Amino acid sequence: MQAEAIDRVILETAQRLFMEEGYADVTMDGVASVAGVSKVTLYARHGSKEQLFRHLVEVTIARWSSEANEVDDIGGPAFVKLRARVRHVALSIANPEVVAFKRLLDSTRDRFPELSRAMYEVGFVPGNEALAALIEATAQERGMEVRDAPSVAALLVCALAGWHDTMGMSGEVTTRALIGFADRVLDVTLGGIGTW
């Protein structure tokens, strides 16, 4: 098996096991066995379960970030890009893989705070920076000054995440409802542009 294929099998196996069994119940021996690789091969690539999990988080977030950045490639004014980015954030929050990762990280936060920190550092921070840049560009298009675009971006993300979590308790959240709420949150936020 080629090195790249081995890496892919290890990560796919680790992700499946972490999601199915939870972080605490997964062992490096178990990952090696299910992936069909030797323990030596696994440990040569990932010296510990924590390193394997952190790498899995980083690779997954990099993939999600790449998908999010494709949204920014659309043409038009900054506002159009901002709306597309906010919609993408909303859909990402509802993505079953993202939901499963969040649950997994929530279950390990007290025991392994560095794993949640990794998700924050490689996921939330760059995503918030990209959203803040679009907020600044939208404000400039409208002739407004932005005092704190990162806080406005965080406000948008937290509103979407909180709405999804809350409404999810009543049943499945539809894509239409999620996009509708994302648009409304953005419209309300832009309506208060003078307070930025």
HUFEN-V750246 format. One record per run of one state. SS is the DSSP state (a for helix, b for strand, c for the rest). FROM is the first residue (numbers start at 0). TO is the last residue. If there is no record, write none. Layout:
((SS FROM TO) (SS FROM TO))
This chain:
((c 0 1) (a 2 20) (c 21 21) (a 22 24) (c 25 26) (a 27 34) (c 35 37) (a 38 44) (c 45 47) (a 48 70) (c 71 76) (a 77 93) (c 94 94) (a 95 107) (c 108 111) (a 112 140) (c 141 147) (a 148 167) (c 168 173) (a 174 190) (c 191 191) (a 192 194) (c 195 195))
